[in-house]
Amino acid sequence: MWPPNKILFPIDLSERSNSAARYARTLGCRFRSEITLMHVLPSPAYGIASLESGPLMVEEAWEEQQRRAQEDVAEFAARELGPFRVHSVVLEGDPATAIVERAHAERADLIVMATHGYGSFRRFILGSVTAKVLHDADCPVWTGAHMPAAPAAEQASQQAPIRQVLCAVDLSAHSKNVLDWAARLAKSFDARLFLIHAIPALGPTEEDYQQDWREDLATVGRDQLDKLQQSVGTKAEQLVVAGDVPHSVCAQAEELGADVLVIGRSSESGLLGRLRTNAYAIIRGTHCPVVSV
């Protein structure tokens, strides 16, 4: 998965896709990546097929929709990704399933995609293409609800700056992979690397006890971060904070002016899949793109 030589870039042809293109360009330029530009059309509805002319009308409308989508994707590729090796595809079906299957088939090293940043309740009820991809994809996913706006058309070749990389770890066994990915990214762009561990807040309790608890956990956390960095060979500036985990990480990313935040996902499948508890809130709340490894 490193370096990201194969990047899968799903787009919905919205303004957010233009913003995400900045990062696809930045990574493609630095790593000379092969980029697969992907757009998925939902399967056509055949509800009017009971009418005598229904099947023909649906087929013609569907062919026209495919043709327009292919033209739009080709125009997007020329405008946003002109200098790069781009393979464009338009597929039919469930977008999340198609993205994950394509990523697996091509052995993509990274998926770059936009997300819409809806609230957690609405996201849970309606589902989300990004959420499903985060849940099921094997490779890292680069996304963010608040990616900087796309540059003007005359600046379409502009790349996104990567000067500060913040890596958030939960000190699980997977943290080594997360820090390693963040360190390689920072080194590739000669960026400054920061490492943060957030200690979850306690419920209402006596202040003296809570203060002692925080200090003890902070000490343990710093020791574990030292060991983690030794195992990866990094010398990032370490931060141990206490409080609500998503809020603490997002606030620190903004305070540091991080250009990219790297977080972890579980390597296990199952009911919760690879998406850890705090990932949604961090992706939704962070001002910069988030790479979930």
C-alpha positions in Angstrom: 0.0 0.0 0.0 3.0 2.3 0.0 3.8 4.2 -2.1 0.3 4.8 -3.5 1.1 3.8 -7.0 -2.5 2.9 -7.8 -5.1 5.5 -6.8 -8.8 4.9 -7.2 -10.7 8.2 -7.5 -14.5 7.8 -7.4 -16.4 11.0 -8.4 -20.0 12.1 -8.4 -19.2 15.1 -10.7 -20.1 17.6 -7.9 -18.1 20.5 -6.6 -16.7 18.3 -3.9 -15.2 16.0 -6.6 -13.4 19.0 -7.9 -12.0 19.7 -4.4 -10.9 16.1 -4.0 -9.2 16.3 -7.4 -6.6 18.6 -5.9 -5.4 15.8 -3.6 -5.5 13.2 -6.4 -3.3 15.6 -8.4 -0.9 16.2 -5.5 -0.4 12.5 -4.8 -0.3 11.6 -8.5 2.4 14.1 -9.2 4.5 13.1 -6.2 4.3 9.4 -6.7 3.7 9.2 -10.4 0.6 7.2 -9.6 -1.8 5.5 -12.0 -5.2 7.0 -11.4 -8.5 5.2 -12.1 -11.3 7.8 -12.4 -14.6 6.2 -11.6 -18.2 7.2 -11.8 -21.1 4.9 -10.9 -24.6 5.2 -12.2 -27.5 3.7 -10.2 -29.2 0.9 -12.0 -32.1 2.0 -14.2 -35.6 1.6 -12.8 -37.9 -0.6 -14.9 -41.1 0.3 -13.2 -42.7 1.5 -16.4 -41.8 -1.6 -18.3 -45.4 -2.8 -18.0 -46.4 -0.1 -20.5 -46.3 -1.3 -24.1 -43.4 1.1 -25.0 -41.9 1.0 -21.6 -38.9 -1.3 -22.1 -37.7 0.6 -25.2 -38.1 4.0 -23.6 -36.2 2.9 -20.5 -33.4 1.4 -22.6 -33.0 4.5 -24.7 -33.1 6.8 -21.7 -30.5 4.6 -20.0 -28.2 4.6 -23.0 -28.4 8.4 -23.2 -27.6 8.7 -19.5 -24.6 6.5 -19.9 -23.4 8.5 -22.9 -23.7 11.8 -21.0 -21.9 10.3 -18.0 -19.0 9.1 -20.1 -18.7 12.6 -21.7 -18.8 14.3 -18.3 -16.2 11.9 -16.9 -13.9 12.5 -19.9 -14.3 16.2 -19.5 -13.5 16.0 -15.8 -10.4 13.9 -16.5 -9.1 16.4 -19.1 -9.8 19.4 -16.9 -8.7 18.1 -13.5 -6.2 15.3 -14.3 -4.9 16.1 -17.7 -1.2 15.5 -17.1 -1.6 12.1 -15.4 -2.1 8.5 -16.5 -5.9 8.2 -16.1 -8.1 5.3 -16.8 -11.8 6.4 -16.8 -14.6 4.0 -16.1 -18.4 4.5 -15.9 -20.2 1.6 -14.1 -23.7 0.6 -13.1 -24.9 -0.5 -9.7 -24.6 0.4 -6.0 -21.8 3.0 -5.8 -20.2 1.7 -2.6 -20.1 -1.9 -3.7 -18.7 -0.9 -7.1 -16.0 1.2 -5.5 -14.9 -1.5 -3.1 -15.0 -4.2 -5.7 -12.9 -2.1 -8.1 -10.4 -1.3 -5.4 -10.0 -4.9 -4.6 -9.8 -6.0 -8.2 -7.2 -3.4 -9.1 -5.3 -3.8 -5.8 -5.6 -0.1 -5.3 -3.1 1.4 -2.8 -5.4 4.3 -1.9 -8.9 5.5 -2.5 -9.4 9.3 -2.7 -13.0 10.4 -2.5 -15.2 13.2 -1.2 -17.9 12.9 1.4 -20.9 15.1 2.2 -20.5 15.5 5.9 -24.1 15.0 7.0 -24.9 14.7 10.7 -24.4 11.3 12.4 -28.1 10.5 12.8 -28.9 11.2 9.2 -25.8 9.3 8.1 -26.9 6.3 10.2 -30.4 6.3 8.8 -29.7 7.0 5.1 -26.4 5.2 4.8 -23.4 6.7 3.0 -21.2 5.6 0.2 -18.2 6.9 2.0 -19.2 5.0 5.2 -19.6 1.8 3.3 -16.3 2.2 1.6 -14.6 3.0 4.9 -16.2 -0.1 6.3 -15.3 -2.5 3.5 -12.2 -1.3 1.7 -8.8 -3.0 2.4 -6.7 0.0 1.4 -6.4 3.4 3.1 -9.1 5.9 2.2 -8.4 9.6 1.8 -11.6 11.7 2.4 -13.0 14.6 4.3 -16.2 16.5 4.9 -14.4 19.9 4.8 -11.7 19.6 2.2 -10.7 23.1 1.0 -12.6 24.5 -2.0 -11.4 23.7 -5.5 -9.3 26.4 -7.1 -10.6 28.5 -9.9 -10.7 27.0 -13.4 -7.5 28.8 -14.5 -5.7 27.2 -11.5 -7.0 23.7 -12.1 -3.5 22.3 -12.0 -2.9 23.7 -8.5 -1.7 21.1 -6.0 -2.7 21.0 -2.3 0.0 21.9 0.2 1.1 19.2 2.6 3.3 20.8 5.2 1.9 19.5 8.5 0.8 15.9 9.0 -1.0 14.9 12.3 -1.3 11.2 13.1 -3.9 10.2 15.7 -3.4 6.7 17.3 -5.4 4.7 19.9 -2.3 2.7 20.9 -3.9 -0.6 19.6 -1.8 -3.1 17.7 -2.8 -1.4 14.4 -1.2 1.9 15.5 2.2 0.9 14.2 0.7 0.7 10.6 -1.0 4.0 11.0 2.1 5.9 12.2 4.2 4.2 9.5 1.8 5.4 6.8 1.7 8.9 8.2 5.5 9.1 8.6 6.0 8.0 5.0 3.6 10.6 3.8 5.3 13.3 5.8 8.7 12.3 4.6 7.6 12.3 1.0 6.4 15.9 1.2 9.1 17.1 3.7 6.3 17.8 6.1 6.4 18.2 9.8 4.9 15.2 11.7 2.9 15.3 14.9 1.6 12.3 16.9 -1.4 12.6 19.1 -3.2 10.2 21.5 -6.5 11.3 23.1 -7.6 9.9 26.4 -11.4 9.5 26.7 -13.1 11.7 29.2 -14.6 10.3 32.4 -18.1 10.9 33.4 -19.0 13.1 36.4 -16.7 12.2 39.3 -14.7 13.8 42.0 -12.2 16.3 40.6 -9.2 15.1 42.6 -9.7 11.5 41.5 -10.2 12.6 37.9 -7.1 14.7 37.9 -5.0 11.8 39.3 -6.5 9.4 36.7 -5.7 11.8 33.8 -2.1 12.2 35.0 -1.6 8.5 35.3 -3.0 7.7 31.9 -1.1 10.6 30.3 2.2 9.2 31.7 1.3 5.7 30.4 0.3 7.2 27.1 3.6 9.1 26.6 5.6 6.0 27.5 3.6 3.9 24.9 4.0 6.7 22.3 7.8 6.6 22.9 7.8 2.8 22.3 5.6 3.2 19.2 7.9 5.8 17.7 10.9 3.6 18.4 9.3 0.7 16.6 8.6 2.8 13.5 11.8 4.9 13.7 10.0 8.3 13.9 10.7 11.4 16.1 7.4 13.2 15.8 6.3 15.7 18.4 4.0 13.9 20.8 0.7 15.2 22.2 -1.4 13.5 24.9 -4.7 15.1 25.5 -7.8 14.2 27.6 -11.4 14.7 26.8 -13.9 13.8 24.1 -11.8 12.0 21.6 -13.2 13.3 18.3 -13.4 16.9 19.6 -9.8 16.7 21.0 -8.3 15.4 17.8 -10.2 17.8 15.6 -9.3 20.8 17.8 -5.6 19.8 17.8 -5.6 19.4 14.0 -7.0 22.9 13.6 -4.7 24.4 16.2 -1.6 22.9 14.5 -2.9 23.9 11.1 -2.6 20.3 9.9 -2.9 19.7 6.2 -3.7 16.0 6.6 -4.9 13.9 9.5 -4.1 10.2 9.5 -6.2 7.9 11.7 -6.6 4.1 12.0 -9.3 1.6 11.1 -9.5 -1.9 12.4 -8.3 -4.7 10.2 -11.2 -6.8 11.3 -14.4 -7.3 9.5 -17.8 -8.1 11.1 -20.6 -6.1 12.5 -18.6 -2.9 13.1 -16.1 -3.7 10.4 -13.0 -1.6 10.0 -14.6 1.6 11.0 -13.7 2.5 14.6 -16.1 4.3 16.9 -14.6 7.8 16.5 -13.8 7.7 12.8 -17.1 9.2 11.6 -17.0 12.1 14.1 -13.4 12.9 13.3 -13.9 12.8 9.5 -17.0 14.9 9.9 -15.4 17.5 12.2 -11.9 17.9 11.0 -11.1 20.9 8.8 -8.6 19.0 6.7 -8.7 15.7 4.8 -8.5 12.5 6.8 -6.7 9.4 5.7 -8.0 6.3 7.5 -5.5 3.5 7.3 
